[in-house]
């Protein structure tokens, strides 16, 4: 009997801090990870530059991960996620011949099944809209009448960019606490926020982050060989 092949999960990041997070998750899932860190892609998306140029740059990044052995690719940036989904879903678009996932969709699918009132914490305005649209889409698919309570913690992003992780996570945790009594579940919209859950263990409502759920979904999406 041929032994099972270790799956290789590819990750497209816009922040280098994600590499260690996803390496640890993939290792615990008995897989292998390859990474591409492209912070300029987030800046390109936030600046509102030409979509054609961004699509080309995303295609290059994704095909590079496949060339390095990725069996499935996860875009870990919530701002770029919907753009990547739209790009790879185009009819006849075959440049990336492996499944491509956005990091937050598995989390959204779980969230809409955990309660009607969903809190959303985001540190970037460019993330808040695609996350709320994603939750509305998944709620519609699940036939759930979701009520979203969105909180933008824009001051936290400066701490993240300054690599002040403690301040960043504290601000995210404080924002989550501010709505904890009025929602059924809290969604941390950006993968970089996952560490804030360690500060929220005393809350009576569940707090969801995307990395672990995305790795689980990506592992399940690896094509049979």
N, C-alpha and C positions, 0 to 999 in steps of 0.2 A: 504494500500500500504506500502510495506517495504521501509524504508528510505534508500537512497544510503549509501554505506559503504565508509568511508574515506580511500582513497588509501594510502598505505605505500610504500614509495620509499626508497630503500636501496642504500647506496653510499660506494664504496670502494675507499679510499683516500690513498695517500702516504705522505700527509702533513696535520697536524692538522688545519692549517689556513682555509682549505676548509669547515670545519664543519659549521661555522657561515654563510658563503656565501650560502651554499645550504639549510641550515635550513630556512633562510629568504625567499629564492625563493619558497621552498615547502610550507611554511606557507602562502605565498601570493596566492598559487595555491590551497589552502584549503586541503592540504594533511598532511601526517605525515612522518617524516624522521627517519631512523636508519642509523648509521654510523659505519664503521670499518676503523681505521687509521693504516696503515701498511707501514711505511716508509722503512722498511727493504726490501720490495718487489721491490722498485725502485732500491735500491742499488744492489740487487741480479740481476736484469735485466741489469743494467749498467756494472756490473762486468763481464758479459758474462759467468756466471756460468752455470751449467747443466740445460738445458731446462726442463728435467723431474722433477727435484726438484722444479723449479719455478712453473710448472704446478700443482704440488701437493699443494704447498702453496697457490696458487690462488684458487684452488678448496676448500680448507679449509675456506678461507676468504669469498668466495661467498656463500657457504652452510651455514656458520654462519649467514650471513645477512638474508637468507631465513628462517632459524630457528627462527630468531627474528621478523619474520612477513613481510618481504619485498615482495611486489607483483611484483616488477620489480627492477633490480639492475643496477646502473650506475657506471662504472669504470671511475673515474675522472682524472686518470693519463694518459696523452697522450702517454707516453712511453709504458705503459702496455696495452693500449687499443687494439692494433692489436693482441697481444698475447691472451688476454681474448676473443676477437672475434673468433680467430682461435680455441681456446680450446672449447668454448661452441658450435661451429658449427660442431664439429666432429660427424660423424654418430654414433648413439648409445650412445652419451654422455648425460646422463640424471640426473647427480648428482644435477644440478640446474634446477628445474622444473618451472622457471619463466623466462621472457625475460631478457636478459643481454645486455646492450648498452654500447658503448664507448662514452665518453663525447663529442668528437669532430666531430662525423659523422654528426649530424644534422647541425652543423655549416658549414661543408664542402658542404653539399647539398645546403644550402642557398648561399654560396659564389660563386659557379660555375654558378649560375643563375644571379649573379649581375654584371658580367663583365668578359672579357677575361683575363685581366691582374690582377693577384691575388698576393698581397704581403703577405708574411708569416714571422711573427716574432716569434722566439723561443729563449729561454735562455739555452736550453740543446741540444747538438748535438744528443743525443739519442731520442729527440722529433722531431727534424727537418726532419729526413728521413721518419718516419712513417706518419707525417703530410703531407709532399709533396706527398707521395705515395697515401694517402687517397684522397687528392684533385685531383690527376690524375685519380684515380678510379672513383670518382664522376663526374668528367668532361666527362669521357668516357661514363658513364651511361646516362648523359644528352646530349650527342652528342655535346659537346662544346670543341673547341680547346683552352684550357687554357694555358696561359703563366705565369709561376710562378717566382716571384722575392723573393728569400729567404734571410733572414737576421738572422744571429746567434749573439745573445747578450750574449756571454758566461760570461762576467764580471758581468752581472746582477745577475747570480745565486748565487754568493758569498754573495751579499746583501740579497737575499731571505733567504739563509741558516742562515745568521746572524740576521734574523728577522728585517732587516731595510727595511720596506715596502715602505717608501717614496723614498728611493734611487732606489729600485728595479723598482717601477712603473715609476719613472722618466726616467730611462734608457730604459725601454720598450717604453715609449712614444716618447723619442728622436729617437729611431730606426724607429718607425712608421712614424714620420715626415720626416725622411731622404728619404723615398721612396714614400711619399704621392702624389707627382706630377707625378709619373710614373706608377701608378697602378689605377685600377678601384675600388678595394675593398681591405681592409687590414684584415688579419686573425691573431688574437692573439692565437698562437698555444697551450698555456697552460692555464688551468682554473685559475691559480693563477694570470694571467695577466689582468683579467677582470676589475680591478680597474683603469687601465691605460686609459680606455675610458673616464673617467671623466676629464682627462688632454688633451683630443683630440677633444673636442666638436667643435672647430673652423675649423677642417679640412673639406674640400669639398668632401672627399670620405668617404664612410661608413667604420666603424671599427667594426668587429664582434668578440665577445668572446663566449666561449662555454657554460658557466653555465646556462643562462636563456633558451637557445635553447634546451639544454639537458633535463632540467626539463620539459619543454613543451612536448618534444618527449616521455619522460619516462611516464608522466601522460597519454598520449594518448595510450601508449603501455600496460597499466595495463589491464589484462584480465578481461572480463566480469564475473560477479559472479552470 
